[in-house]
Amino acid sequence: MTSQPQTSFPPDSVPQLDLPAQYKAIGAEIRTAVERVMASQQFVLGREGAALEEEIAKLCGVAHAVGLASGTDALILALRACGVHAGDEVLLPPFTFVATGSAVSALGAKPVFADIRPDTYNIDPAELERRVTSRTRAIVVVHLYGLAADMDPILAFAKSRKLPLIEDNAQAIGASYKGRRTGSLGDATCLSFYPTKNLGAYGDAGMLVTNSAELAARIRTLRNHGQAGKYLSTEPGWNSRLDEIQAAILRVKLRHLSNWQRARQSHAAEYNRLLSEIPGVMPPVAPEEFEHVYHQYTIRVEKRDALQKCLSERKISSTVYYPHPLHLQPLYSALGHKAGDFPHSERAAKEVLSLPMYPELRKEQIARVVEAVVEFLKC
Ligand SMILES: Cc1ncc(COP(=O)(O)O)c(C=O)c1O
């Protein structure tokens, strides 16, 4: 017997994310878009991808966007186009999804970690000065959970050292920092359309956005085997092309993104209202002039693992993003780091818990989650 795709969750459970509910609402629009691609019989680098690139560039407030196969490819190609080579050092936070680091490693470059701020979970600008060396060739900042990193001091540092700045905006499409959209602040930005992202495809997909025409042209070449003209390659590249079905699906979902974003922000406000007075819980912080898009609603509690177990017993899903900071991953054992090297990242990895967050979440579900958290903290 083959297993059926999950179409909904049991009514008495609260999932972490409810993609079946989203599909129920927009399925007809999606099927029309997919049908359009089928009828065109053009599947790679066609009209849908080009239109999506324009629409995403507009959303991010940049001049150029290049559709790619994944967010990881966007990071690797951005680093490469910014001049990072084997043996170079790249500054990045250790508290992030592994792709941020493995993109650096894919080029044979060395990740050099800079600790995060304990309140926002994003890179601490003051740490950059401590970790930079004469071998540093680029900086990657991550806008974790949907909140921008504190970009002004980071931009000033990058400028003073003449280092290219890459934004890992995989989790924060639509967020802004002092009135400017994430993605428009650095030299190049990676976007991920992994299915669980705020703007998620029905498979893997990604994009690079930039204001540099030169950089965009180079990425267009690199994503297609280094071909500058038809069957004429100028440098080694590979296949990182965005396919038309994913682009068409993303264009449908993009029309809903601002409503979904408002729904996420309203759910976060409700969680904040209910959790703010509860001792032992630290709700997420959104500094003034930072617009958080709540890819995740992440709280901090000391007895995190026990809380997660208690929620699970009540059929409430929650997830730890991320339990192992990069410097302590086996992948990076050769770098010789030890526990205590990046204390804020290590503590966050032990204490963070992301609660259910998605546009279709209902107020009574939020109340149920909070009630379970409160009950747990009482005992
Ligand atoms: C912070 C971060 N960076 C990079 C990536 C990589 O994106 P992708 O999965 O599309 O390759 C992701 C998502 O998975 C991510 O969350």
The ligand as an SDF file (V2000), in Angstrom:
LIG
                    3D

 16 16  0  0  0  0  0  0  0  0999 V2000
   19.0900   30.5370    6.9220 C   0  0  0  0  0  0  0  0  0  0  0  0
   19.0280   29.6700    5.7030 C   0  0  0  0  0  0  0  0  0  0  0  0
   20.0190   29.7490    4.7980 N   0  0  0  0  0  0  0  0  0  0  0  0
   20.0250   28.9990    3.6790 C   0  0  0  0  0  0  0  0  0  0  0  0
   19.0130   28.1020    3.4240 C   0  0  0  0  0  0  0  0  0  0  0  0
   19.1270   27.2360    2.2220 C   0  0  0  0  0  0  0  0  0  0  0  0
   18.0620   27.3280    1.3400 O   0  0  0  0  0  0  0  0  0  0  0  0
   17.6430   26.0620    0.4360 P   0  0  0  0  0  0  0  0  0  0  0  0
   17.0570   25.0410    1.3280 O   0  0  0  0  0  0  0  0  0  0  0  0
   16.6280   26.6520   -0.5210 O   0  0  0  0  0  0  0  0  0  0  0  0
   18.8460   25.6030   -0.2670 O   0  0  0  0  0  0  0  0  0  0  0  0
   17.9420   27.9940    4.3310 C   0  0  0  0  0  0  0  0  0  0  0  0
   16.7820   27.1140    4.1170 C   0  0  0  0  0  0  0  0  0  0  0  0
   16.6710   26.0000    4.0330 O   0  0  0  0  0  0  0  0  0  0  0  0
   17.9720   28.7870    5.5130 C   0  0  0  0  0  0  0  0  0  0  0  0
   16.9880   28.6980    6.4190 O   0  0  0  0  0  0  0  0  0  0  0  0
  1  2  1  0
  2  3  1  0
  2 15  2  0
  3  4  2  0
  4  5  1  0
  5  6  1  0
  5 12  2  0
  6  7  1  0
  7  8  1  0
  8  9  2  0
  8 10  1  0
  8 11  1  0
 12 13  1  0
 12 15  1  0
 13 14  2  0
 15 16  1  0
M  END
$$$$
